[in-house]
Amino acid sequence: MTQRVYPILVLTVFVAGCAESNAERANRLEPMLAQAGFRIVPANTPAQSQKLSDMRPLQISYLSHKGKLSYWFADPYVCRCLYVGDKESFDQFEQLKQANQEERAREVTDMAEQARYEEYMNSPAGGIFYGQ
């Protein structure tokens, strides 16, 4: 039974992660962008709002100008702003994102281990050995 529960649990968590809304994606990534050193540029005018709407939303894009890379992340959904950063900010963001993914993977593993433990404790073997 345990061999069937673990893959189902992992698949459920994976599918739930794929169903992320625009607002959820923005709320998940924007704190990391700010922590990495990206600065926030609000879209305060109708022209800026239109330009923001024309950009690829919720994905980091970049442009090379005079040998320097500039990165941006357009959010027309939550903050209605643009996050702008340099190569160092982008590298820091990638490190934060990797650490976040590792933490989420640990949480999935912990949940699977807890599910296996609870299944064992509720099984006849768990009752025999632990007096239930």
C-alpha positions as CSV (number, residue, x, y, z in Angstrom):
1,M,0.0,0.0,0.0
2,T,2.8,2.4,0.9
3,Q,4.3,1.9,-2.6
4,R,1.1,3.3,-4.1
5,V,0.6,6.2,-1.6
6,Y,4.0,7.8,-2.1
7,P,3.7,8.3,-5.9
8,I,0.2,9.5,-5.6
9,L,1.2,12.0,-2.9
10,V,4.1,13.3,-5.0
11,L,2.0,13.5,-8.1
12,T,-0.7,15.4,-6.2
13,V,1.8,18.0,-4.9
14,F,3.3,18.3,-8.4
15,V,0.0,18.9,-10.1
16,A,-1.1,21.4,-7.4
17,G,2.1,23.3,-8.1
18,C,1.3,23.4,-11.8
19,A,-2.1,25.0,-11.2
20,E,-0.6,28.2,-9.9
21,S,-2.5,31.3,-10.7
22,N,-1.0,34.6,-11.9
23,A,-1.5,36.2,-8.5
24,E,0.0,33.2,-6.7
25,R,3.1,33.2,-9.0
26,A,3.6,36.9,-8.5
27,N,3.2,36.6,-4.7
28,R,5.7,33.7,-4.7
29,L,8.4,35.3,-6.8
30,E,8.2,39.0,-6.0
31,P,9.6,38.7,-2.4
32,M,12.6,36.8,-3.8
33,L,13.1,39.5,-6.5
34,A,13.1,42.2,-3.9
35,Q,15.4,40.3,-1.6
36,A,17.8,39.7,-4.5
37,G,18.1,43.4,-5.1
38,F,15.6,44.1,-8.0
39,R,14.1,47.5,-7.6
40,I,10.4,48.1,-8.1
41,V,9.2,50.6,-10.7
42,P,5.5,51.2,-10.5
43,A,3.4,51.8,-13.5
44,N,1.8,55.1,-12.5
45,T,0.7,56.5,-15.8
46,P,-1.7,55.1,-18.4
47,A,1.2,55.0,-20.9
48,Q,3.3,53.0,-18.4
49,S,0.4,50.7,-17.6
50,Q,-0.1,50.0,-21.3
51,K,3.6,49.3,-21.8
52,L,3.5,46.9,-18.8
53,S,0.5,45.1,-20.3
54,D,2.5,44.7,-23.6
55,M,5.4,43.0,-21.8
56,R,5.7,39.2,-21.2
57,P,4.1,38.9,-17.8
58,L,5.6,37.1,-14.7
59,Q,8.8,35.9,-16.4
60,I,12.2,37.3,-16.2
61,S,13.4,38.8,-19.4
62,Y,16.8,40.5,-20.2
63,L,18.4,42.9,-22.6
64,S,22.1,43.6,-23.3
65,H,23.0,47.3,-23.5
66,K,26.5,48.5,-23.8
67,G,27.9,45.2,-22.6
68,K,25.7,45.1,-19.5
69,L,22.7,42.9,-18.9
70,S,19.5,44.3,-17.6
71,Y,16.8,42.1,-16.3
72,W,13.1,42.8,-15.7
73,F,10.0,41.0,-14.4
74,A,6.6,42.6,-15.4
75,D,3.7,42.1,-13.1
76,P,0.5,43.6,-14.5
77,Y,-1.7,41.5,-12.1
78,V,-0.7,42.2,-8.5
79,C,1.6,45.1,-8.0
80,R,1.2,46.6,-11.5
81,C,4.9,47.2,-11.6
82,L,8.2,46.3,-13.1
83,Y,11.0,44.7,-11.2
84,V,14.4,45.8,-12.6
85,G,17.8,44.3,-11.8
86,D,21.3,43.8,-13.0
87,K,23.3,40.6,-13.4
88,E,24.2,40.4,-9.7
89,S,20.5,40.7,-8.8
90,F,19.6,38.0,-11.2
91,D,22.3,35.7,-9.9
92,Q,21.1,36.3,-6.4
93,F,17.5,35.6,-7.4
94,E,18.5,32.3,-9.0
95,Q,20.2,31.2,-5.8
96,L,17.1,32.2,-3.7
97,K,14.9,30.3,-6.2
98,Q,17.1,27.2,-5.9
99,A,17.0,27.3,-2.1
100,N,13.2,27.7,-2.2
101,Q,12.9,24.7,-4.5
102,E,15.0,22.6,-2.3
103,E,12.9,23.6,0.7
104,R,9.7,22.6,-1.1
105,A,11.3,19.3,-2.1
106,R,12.1,18.6,1.6
107,E,8.5,19.5,2.6
108,V,7.2,16.9,0.0
109,T,9.6,14.3,1.3
110,D,8.6,15.0,4.9
111,M,4.9,14.8,4.0
112,A,5.4,11.4,2.2
113,E,7.3,10.1,5.2
114,Q,4.6,11.2,7.6
115,A,1.9,9.6,5.4
116,R,3.9,6.3,5.4
117,Y,4.3,6.5,9.2
118,E,0.6,7.1,9.7
119,E,-0.3,4.3,7.3
120,Y,1.9,1.9,9.2
121,M,0.5,3.0,12.6
122,N,-3.0,2.5,11.3
123,S,-2.2,-1.0,9.9
124,P,-2.6,-4.3,11.7
125,A,1.1,-4.5,12.2
126,G,1.2,-1.0,13.9
127,G,-1.6,-2.1,16.2
128,I,0.2,-5.3,17.2
129,F,3.5,-3.8,17.9
130,Y,2.3,-0.7,19.6
131,G,-0.7,-2.1,21.5
132,Q,-3.5,-0.5,19.6
